[in-house]
Amino acid sequence: MSTQRRIEVPAPSSPASSQDASPSPLDAVCVGETMALLIPEPHSNGSPRFHAEIGGAESNVAVHLARAGRAVAWRSALGDDVFGHHVRERLTDAGVRCLVREDRTRSTGLYMKEPSPEGTRVRYWRAGSAASTLRPADAAEVWRWRPRLVHTTGITAVLSHTARDLVRELFEQAPPTTVRSFDVNYRPALHGADNADLLLDLARRADVVFCGLDEAQSLWRVESLPHLVELLAGPDGPDLVVVKQGARGATAVRDGRTWFEPAPRVEVVEPVGAGDAFAAGFLDRLLDGAPLPDCLAEGARLAGVVLGLPGDIPPPQEGSPATR
């Protein structure tokens, strides 16, 4: 386990000179799986129709950061298929640099949302996908861009043994100038009961950890926010713990101090993607060196926007960085 590092968010680096073969540094690189998403459209009779979107925790964060004007990239693997081409096109159009390794022997993952009055059911087809081939060697492409921040989640960590080893590589080999961000992103159907120790180990290796209190209760049987912070803390634990508390709000904890931000009151259309939006808003302000209350406020604001949408990402506004 790595020694705890106090977060000192590095200032943006100067662009590389014409004699320097390395690319210009990025604000962030987000590493992980993204899948094609099919959403059924209403129909009265005949064959059902589907609207194609994309979805992935890390790429959601990347898109939000790009919309905020950040120089951001996404590292993953895609299949050489229509869904993989769709994912790459959508992210590129959103202003995200795609550092994609194409796998012609495997397909791009796919999932589908099935809305109903009782809630939205989500079905996944991701076993053996191209993203499951993510491996420690992929970290070299991340470090080549000298990011100020690298972000990944507990979803990517359990896609395969090699993907797990990649996440560990990112946390263990990150340069002192790169902030390591980890969102637990617990999914019961994906993680089961066998990955609680793995997710705890990875959370303790990061500099910034995002975790829902409900996630921690399911994974580690914690009873309260202080209990969760105590579980993650220690000489090798994260410098900053951000606990999402659902409709109540979110709390940031550092060095025994706490800051709380209430959740905005919005009409919830679809909760999926709000956690990624919160993380992106928080990290965007953190990269500015903003006070933690400001980081929490921006995370809450952006999460509130996404809660009112049927998809994971709001459409770009005219004049935003993604449309200029």
C-alpha positions as CSV (number, residue, x, y, z in Angstrom):
1,M,0.0,0.0,0.0
2,S,1.3,3.4,-0.8
3,T,2.2,6.1,1.8
4,Q,-0.4,8.7,2.3
5,R,0.2,11.9,0.3
6,R,-1.2,15.3,1.1
7,I,-2.9,16.6,-2.0
8,E,-1.1,19.4,-3.6
9,V,-3.0,20.0,-6.8
10,P,-0.3,20.9,-9.4
11,A,-0.6,24.0,-11.5
12,P,-1.1,23.5,-15.3
13,S,2.2,22.7,-16.9
14,S,3.6,24.7,-19.8
15,P,3.0,23.2,-23.3
16,A,5.8,21.0,-24.7
17,S,8.4,22.7,-26.9
18,S,8.8,21.8,-30.5
19,Q,11.9,19.8,-29.5
20,D,9.9,17.8,-26.9
21,A,8.4,14.6,-28.3
22,S,5.9,14.3,-25.4
23,P,2.4,15.7,-25.8
24,S,1.1,18.7,-23.9
25,P,0.1,17.8,-20.4
26,L,-3.6,17.2,-19.6
27,D,-5.7,18.3,-16.7
28,A,-7.1,14.8,-16.2
29,V,-7.1,11.3,-17.7
30,C,-10.2,9.1,-16.8
31,V,-9.5,5.4,-17.2
32,G,-12.3,2.7,-17.5
33,E,-15.0,1.0,-19.3
34,T,-17.6,2.7,-21.5
35,M,-20.5,0.9,-23.2
36,A,-23.1,1.6,-25.7
37,L,-26.5,2.3,-24.2
38,L,-29.8,1.4,-25.7
39,I,-32.9,3.2,-24.4
40,P,-36.3,1.9,-25.6
41,E,-38.5,4.5,-27.2
42,P,-42.3,4.5,-26.7
43,H,-44.2,2.6,-29.4
44,S,-47.8,1.5,-29.8
45,N,-47.3,-1.6,-32.0
46,G,-44.8,-3.3,-34.1
47,S,-41.1,-3.8,-33.4
48,P,-39.6,-1.7,-30.5
49,R,-37.3,1.1,-31.4
50,F,-34.2,2.1,-29.4
51,H,-32.3,5.3,-28.9
52,A,-28.5,4.9,-28.8
53,E,-26.5,6.6,-26.2
54,I,-23.3,5.8,-24.3
55,G,-22.6,5.2,-20.7
56,G,-19.5,4.7,-18.5
57,A,-18.6,6.1,-15.1
58,E,-15.2,7.4,-16.0
59,S,-16.2,8.7,-19.5
60,N,-19.1,10.5,-17.8
61,V,-16.6,12.3,-15.6
62,A,-14.4,13.1,-18.6
63,V,-17.3,14.6,-20.6
64,H,-18.3,16.8,-17.7
65,L,-14.7,18.0,-17.2
66,A,-14.4,18.7,-20.9
67,R,-17.7,20.7,-20.8
68,A,-16.1,22.7,-18.0
69,G,-13.2,23.6,-20.4
70,R,-10.7,21.0,-19.0
71,A,-8.1,19.3,-21.2
72,V,-9.2,15.7,-20.5
73,A,-8.7,12.3,-22.0
74,W,-10.3,8.9,-21.6
75,R,-8.3,5.6,-21.8
76,S,-10.0,2.3,-22.5
77,A,-10.4,-0.4,-25.1
78,L,-13.2,-0.8,-27.6
79,G,-14.2,-3.4,-30.1
80,D,-14.0,-2.7,-33.8
81,D,-17.8,-2.6,-34.2
82,V,-20.6,-0.1,-34.6
83,F,-21.0,0.4,-30.9
84,G,-17.3,1.0,-30.4
85,H,-17.3,3.6,-33.2
86,H,-20.4,5.2,-31.6
87,V,-18.7,5.5,-28.2
88,R,-15.5,7.0,-29.8
89,E,-17.5,9.5,-31.9
90,R,-19.7,10.7,-29.0
91,L,-16.8,11.3,-26.7
92,T,-14.7,13.0,-29.3
93,D,-17.6,15.3,-30.2
94,A,-17.9,16.1,-26.5
95,G,-14.3,17.4,-26.4
96,V,-12.7,14.3,-24.8
97,R,-9.5,13.0,-26.2
98,C,-9.9,9.3,-26.8
99,L,-6.8,7.3,-26.0
100,V,-8.4,4.1,-27.2
101,R,-6.9,0.7,-27.8
102,E,-9.0,-1.2,-30.4
103,D,-9.5,-4.9,-30.0
104,R,-10.7,-6.6,-33.1
105,T,-11.3,-9.9,-31.4
106,R,-13.7,-8.6,-28.8
107,S,-16.9,-6.6,-28.8
108,T,-17.8,-3.3,-27.2
109,G,-19.9,-3.7,-24.0
110,L,-23.6,-3.0,-24.2
111,Y,-26.4,-2.2,-21.7
112,M,-30.0,-1.3,-21.9
113,K,-32.3,0.7,-19.7
114,E,-35.9,-0.5,-19.2
115,P,-37.9,2.3,-17.6
116,S,-41.1,1.4,-15.8
117,P,-43.5,2.9,-13.2
118,E,-41.6,0.9,-10.6
119,G,-38.2,2.3,-11.6
120,T,-35.6,1.7,-14.2
121,R,-34.2,-1.8,-14.7
122,V,-30.7,-2.0,-16.3
123,R,-29.4,-5.0,-18.2
124,Y,-25.8,-5.5,-19.1
125,W,-23.9,-7.4,-21.8
126,R,-20.3,-6.8,-20.8
127,A,-18.7,-10.2,-20.1
128,G,-15.5,-10.7,-22.2
129,S,-15.8,-7.2,-23.7
130,A,-12.8,-5.3,-25.1
131,A,-12.7,-3.2,-21.9
132,S,-12.1,-6.3,-19.9
133,T,-8.7,-6.5,-21.5
134,L,-7.5,-3.4,-19.8
135,R,-4.2,-4.2,-18.2
136,P,-1.2,-2.6,-16.4
137,A,0.5,-1.8,-19.7
138,D,-2.3,0.7,-20.4
139,A,-0.9,2.9,-17.6
140,A,2.1,3.9,-19.8
141,E,-0.2,5.8,-22.2
142,V,-1.8,7.6,-19.2
143,W,1.6,8.8,-17.8
144,R,2.7,9.9,-21.3
145,W,0.2,12.7,-21.0
146,R,1.5,13.9,-17.6
147,P,-2.0,14.4,-16.2
148,R,-2.6,16.5,-13.1
149,L,-5.3,14.0,-12.1
150,V,-6.1,10.4,-12.9
151,H,-9.6,9.1,-12.2
152,T,-11.0,5.6,-12.2
153,T,-13.7,3.6,-10.3
154,G,-14.5,0.3,-8.7
155,I,-16.5,-0.7,-11.8
156,T,-13.4,-0.9,-13.9
157,A,-11.4,-2.7,-11.1
158,V,-13.7,-5.8,-11.3
159,L,-14.0,-6.2,-15.0
160,S,-11.1,-8.7,-15.0
161,H,-7.9,-9.5,-13.1
162,T,-5.9,-7.5,-15.5
163,A,-8.2,-4.5,-15.2
164,R,-7.8,-4.8,-11.4
165,D,-4.1,-4.8,-11.8
166,L,-4.3,-1.7,-14.0
167,V,-6.1,0.3,-11.2
168,R,-3.5,-0.8,-8.7
169,E,-0.7,0.2,-11.2
170,L,-2.3,3.7,-11.6
171,F,-2.4,4.2,-7.8
172,E,1.0,2.7,-7.0
173,Q,3.0,4.3,-9.9
174,A,1.4,7.7,-10.1
175,P,4.0,10.5,-10.1
176,P,4.0,12.8,-7.0
177,T,2.4,15.5,-9.2
178,T,-0.6,13.5,-10.2
179,V,-3.7,13.3,-7.9
180,R,-5.2,9.8,-7.7
181,S,-9.0,9.9,-7.6
182,F,-11.2,6.8,-7.0
183,D,-15.0,6.5,-6.9
184,V,-16.1,3.2,-5.3
185,N,-19.2,3.1,-7.5
186,Y,-20.6,-0.1,-6.0
187,R,-22.9,-2.1,-8.2
188,P,-24.5,-5.1,-6.4
189,A,-24.9,-7.2,-9.5
190,L,-21.4,-6.6,-10.6
191,H,-19.4,-6.6,-7.4
192,G,-21.4,-9.2,-5.4
193,A,-20.1,-10.0,-1.9
194,D,-16.6,-11.1,-3.0
195,N,-15.1,-7.7,-3.9
196,A,-15.6,-5.7,-0.6
197,D,-12.0,-6.2,0.4
198,L,-10.7,-5.3,-3.0
199,L,-12.7,-2.0,-3.1
200,L,-11.6,-1.1,0.4
201,D,-7.9,-1.7,-0.5
202,L,-8.2,0.4,-3.6
203,A,-10.0,3.2,-1.8
204,R,-7.2,3.3,0.7
205,R,-4.6,3.7,-2.0
206,A,-6.1,6.8,-3.6
207,D,-5.7,10.5,-2.7
208,V,-9.4,11.4,-3.2
209,V,-12.1,8.9,-2.6
210,F,-15.8,9.2,-3.4
211,C,-18.2,6.8,-1.7
212,G,-21.9,6.8,-1.0
213,L,-22.8,6.1,2.6
214,D,-25.3,3.5,1.4
215,E,-22.5,1.9,-0.7
216,A,-20.3,1.6,2.4
217,Q,-23.1,0.2,4.5
218,S,-23.7,-2.6,1.9
219,L,-20.0,-3.3,1.3
220,W,-18.4,-2.9,4.7
221,R,-21.4,-2.8,7.2
222,V,-20.4,0.7,8.4
223,E,-22.9,2.3,10.7
224,S,-22.2,6.0,10.2
225,L,-20.1,8.6,8.4
226,P,-17.4,8.7,11.1
227,H,-17.2,4.9,11.0
228,L,-16.6,5.1,7.2
229,V,-13.9,7.7,7.5
230,E,-12.2,5.7,10.3
231,L,-12.3,2.6,8.1
232,L,-10.6,4.4,5.2
233,A,-8.2,6.5,7.3
234,G,-4.8,5.7,8.7
235,P,-1.2,6.4,7.8
236,D,-1.7,5.0,4.3
237,G,-5.3,6.2,3.7
238,P,-6.7,8.9,1.4
239,D,-6.0,12.5,2.1
240,L,-9.6,13.5,1.2
241,V,-12.8,11.4,1.7
242,V,-16.0,12.6,0.0
243,V,-19.1,10.9,1.3
244,K,-22.3,11.1,-0.8
245,Q,-25.4,10.9,1.4
246,G,-28.1,10.7,-1.2
247,A,-31.0,13.2,-0.9
248,R,-29.4,14.7,2.2
249,G,-26.2,16.0,0.6
250,A,-22.5,15.2,0.7
251,T,-19.7,15.6,3.2
252,A,-15.9,16.1,2.6
253,V,-13.5,15.1,5.4
254,R,-9.8,16.0,5.7
255,D,-7.6,15.9,8.7
256,G,-10.5,15.5,11.0
257,R,-12.4,18.5,9.6
258,T,-15.7,18.1,7.9
259,W,-17.6,20.2,5.3
260,F,-21.2,19.5,4.4
261,E,-23.2,20.6,1.3
262,P,-27.0,19.9,1.1
263,A,-28.3,18.3,-2.0
264,P,-30.3,20.5,-4.4
265,R,-34.1,20.0,-4.5
266,V,-34.9,18.8,-7.9
267,E,-37.5,16.6,-9.6
268,V,-35.7,13.3,-10.2
269,V,-36.1,11.9,-13.7
270,E,-33.3,9.3,-13.6
271,P,-30.7,8.9,-10.8
272,V,-28.1,7.0,-12.9
273,G,-25.1,9.3,-13.7
274,A,-25.7,11.8,-10.9
275,G,-22.8,10.4,-8.9
276,D,-20.4,10.8,-11.8
277,A,-21.6,14.4,-12.3
278,F,-21.0,15.1,-8.6
279,A,-17.5,13.7,-8.8
280,A,-16.7,15.7,-12.0
281,G,-18.0,19.0,-10.5
282,F,-16.0,18.4,-7.3
283,L,-12.8,17.5,-9.2
284,D,-13.2,20.5,-11.6
285,R,-13.1,22.9,-8.7
286,L,-10.4,20.9,-6.9
287,L,-8.1,21.3,-10.0
288,D,-8.6,25.1,-9.5
289,G,-7.4,24.8,-5.9
290,A,-10.8,26.0,-4.7
291,P,-11.8,25.6,-1.0
292,L,-13.6,22.3,-0.3
293,P,-17.0,24.0,0.3
294,D,-16.8,25.3,-3.3
295,C,-15.9,21.9,-4.6
296,L,-18.9,20.3,-2.8
297,A,-21.2,23.1,-4.1
298,E,-20.2,22.5,-7.7
299,G,-20.5,18.8,-7.4
300,A,-24.0,19.2,-5.9
301,R,-25.0,21.7,-8.6
302,L,-24.0,19.4,-11.5
303,A,-25.5,16.3,-9.9
304,G,-28.8,18.2,-9.6
305,V,-28.7,19.0,-13.3
306,V,-28.2,15.3,-14.2
307,L,-30.9,14.1,-11.8
308,G,-33.5,16.0,-14.0
309,L,-32.4,14.3,-17.2
310,P,-33.2,10.8,-18.7
311,G,-29.5,10.3,-19.7
312,D,-26.2,10.5,-18.0
313,I,-24.9,13.7,-19.6
314,P,-26.8,17.0,-20.4
315,P,-26.7,18.2,-24.0
316,P,-24.0,20.9,-24.6
317,Q,-25.1,24.5,-24.3
318,E,-24.4,26.9,-27.1
319,G,-21.0,28.6,-26.4
320,S,-19.8,25.9,-24.1
321,P,-16.2,24.6,-24.6
322,A,-17.7,21.5,-26.4
323,T,-19.5,23.6,-29.0
324,R,-16.8,26.2,-29.7
